[in-house]
Amino acid sequence: MALRHAGARVRVLTRSWPPDLIVSREVLADLAIYRGDIRDEAVVDAAVKDADFVFHLAGKSGSAVSNASPVEDLDVNLRALLNVLVACTHLAPSARVIFPSSRLVYAPHQQLPVTENGLLAPISIYGTHKLAAERYLEVFKRESGLSFVVLRITNPYGPFQRREQKSYGIINWFIWRALNDLPLQVFGEGDQLRDYVHAHDVVEAMMLAATTPAADGMTFNVGSGESVTFAHMAELVAAAAGSSRIEHIPWPENQARVETGDFAADVSLIKSTLGWAPTRALDSGIAGVIQGYRAMSAGKAERPGTR
Amino acid sequence: MALRHAGARVRVLTRSWPPDLIVSREVLADLAIYRGDIRDEAVVDAAVKDADFVFHLAGKSGSAVSNASPVEDLDVNLRALLNVLVACTHLAPSARVIFPSSRLVYAPHQQLPVTENGLLAPISIYGTHKLAAERYLEVFKRESGLSFVVLRITNPYGPFQRREQKSYGIINWFIWRALNDLPLQVFGEGDQLRDYVHAHDVVEAMMLAATTPAADGMTFNVGSGESVTFAHMAELVAAAAGSSRIEHIPWPENQARVETGDFAADVSLIKSTLGWAPTRALDSGIAGVIQGYRAMSAGKAERPGTR
């Protein structure tokens, strides 16, 4: 929608079309759809050719799952990115690539808030590949002048996010569970701090990253700049959903091994450079997502095909 | 030879057998050869099964070449390493992996000498993959207790090294050129400092890394600890080879883009932890390599098959 409002002609490279999300006709209209897998060079070439901006949103998320399937993570998150960068070099040399990196490139247990100069030492294959991806962008810039901006996103949540899988965002997963009367499982005390950022704020950061000339080659944290405990986030979801219970369970080993300790992003660089600021408070943000899911469910029930 | 002297039963995974190097029968006897490509999981599994030590020496070298062929570098230097690490996890869980990393993981233009805590910011795909490989080892250790040691090697040279390609070591390539009456090309003034380390010293570091319990999970610089200018190295080669000329030419663009500036490794950590020290001076080391190549050429000429 942000691209639409900006007057862009939008292309989407996607494996699943029509999407398994319920989105408005307005969003779907006039998109150029490139159906395929980002690992396939031919469809990447077609989608990238002559583009002005490339938002590299395809990928696979999740620390624990990446450590369990490192080769798949390599293929989807690194090899496929090389397809995109090589395609840009040859077919869209003046394109700017907007790359969503992650707070997971930082070493665990940093002094808070973590600036972009924080120690880089990921403890997952996922974080390792995000960091390597950042280096790829630097190399391609140096080799062929490719323009890029890296956004190290904290814990995003928001409407339309896939919610069936925890690895795609804990808040959306919790909301999905709460709306289905399933308990919200909190590992241990849940007192680790997290910085949750709303998807609308992330989108705004991406638009500014794409359109601000001075951002070329820069790396920015994108977070709310505020941190809350994991347990508090769960309470907010439970309260907003109206009925749910929180269960404290012991840390599963595979999750404990990728736990990063407290995290909060210093977002002063993106504020000063791009004039960006997060606008959504966590409680109202969560309420909005719940409202959106409920409206979508109602809409779905009224669809002709499902009667 | 070092492994043979240590009484090890040695397995070799190699794409080319018999080797295209001329080595003594003593070295070749009683090796278990696994012929295949490290990208092939099956042969990696077979070679790794029940191993006590895995020296991960297969790979592709060179900054400029990696930037020109990033996908190939990914396959050979990262994906194949994952094959090895996954194989270790399942088939040799108590093996120690000795991983040859590179000075090229460091940012260019560091304060000299560079310690293991130097800034990590490679400017090539090759360096990016070496750094990602180091993180893989950390992740596998954390996930499954895999033992490893990382050796960040400076500029190695020595007998038996492939010499037809510059990316496999500039000294050997220069020696090969000098012995074939070809000029030694020095880019610009050649006043960049380099730290050249002899292969025998690297082998000794690998043996100590493999057999020192306290080294588990550690990362060490492996260099001579002394730095000379590139131009001086070229002069040493020319002098030792007896006849050659040095040509100063402008920096090719692709080489200038991966030039790291001066480099010298701080090797105090490996000295204090492993009791290792470099033993070969550069001038006598170069002379020894030249002597070795000449002896091999003489031996080759006397082989029955070539008469």
Interface residues (C-beta under 8 A of the other chain):
Chain A: N67 P70 V71 L74 L78 R79 L82 N83 L85 V86 L120 A121 P122 I123 S124 I125 G127 T128 H129 L131 A132 R135 Y136 E138 V139 R142 E143 N254 R257
Chain B: N67 P70 V71 L74 L78 R79 L82 N83 L85 V86 L120 A121 P122 I123 S124 I125 G127 T128 H129 L131 A132 R135 Y136 E138 V139 R142 E143 N254 R257
